[in-house]
Amino acid sequence: MNSAMISGGAMPADSAISVVLPSVLQPLAGGQSILTAPAEASVTVEWLLNAVTGDYPALSRRLRDETGAVRRYVNIYVNGNEIRRLQGLVTAVAPGQEVLIIQSVAGG
């Protein structure tokens, strides 16, 4: 198991970063709606994604392509700001912050 923990672990909220998943991605994360990674200092979005998807390779593939880039239909928000408008995968995330992942759903 990697260093990421499923929500409900025994770590203080201010020393962890939560990643909130939409319902469409939850089955790829063992049914969890929130994945949590321990962090004592700021980390990058890339580090965070590696930490929380380590045990969920299907989730990792859904979020990023074979080059590691965020897929175009996946939007990741830090403090309400989409990372593509910030510094992309090197956007800093501090302990206690929440990251929201939204996947566009096509249909009609």
NORBEL-V596756 format. One record per backbone hydrogen bond with DSSP energy under -0.5 kcal/mol. CO is the residue of the C=O (numbers start at 1). NH is the residue of the N-H. E is the energy in kcal/mol with one decimal. If there is no record, write none. Layout:
[[CO	NH	E] [CO	NH	E]]
This chain:
[[3	38	-0.7] [5	36	-3.0] [6	9	-1.0] [9	11	-0.8] [12	15	-2.0] [13	16	-1.1] [15	39	-2.8] [16	96	-3.6] [17	37	-2.5] [18	20	-0.5] [18	99	-3.1] [19	21	-0.5] [19	35	-2.5] [20	101	-2.4] [22	25	-1.6] [22	26	-1.1] [23	27	-0.6] [25	28	-1.3] [26	29	-1.8] [26	31	-2.4] [26	32	-0.5] [27	30	-0.9] [28	59	-0.6] [29	32	-1.5] [33	21	-3.0] [34	7	-1.4] [35	19	-3.4] [36	5	-4.1] [37	17	-2.5] [43	93	-3.1] [44	48	-2.4] [45	49	-2.9] [46	50	-2.3] [47	51	-2.5] [48	52	-2.7] [49	53	-1.9] [50	54	-0.7] [51	4	-0.6] [53	56	-1.6] [56	59	-0.5] [56	60	-2.2] [57	61	-2.4] [58	62	-1.6] [59	63	-1.8] [60	64	-2.5] [63	71	-2.7] [65	68	-1.8] [69	65	-2.6] [71	74	-2.0] [73	104	-3.1] [75	102	-3.2] [76	83	-2.9] [77	100	-2.2] [78	81	-1.8] [81	78	-2.6] [82	85	-1.8] [83	86	-1.1] [83	88	-2.8] [87	90	-1.6] [88	91	-1.8] [89	46	-2.5] [91	45	-1.5] [93	43	-2.6] [94	97	-2.1] [97	18	-1.5] [98	79	-1.0] [99	20	-3.2] [100	77	-3.0] [102	75	-3.3] [102	104	-0.5] [104	106	-0.5]]
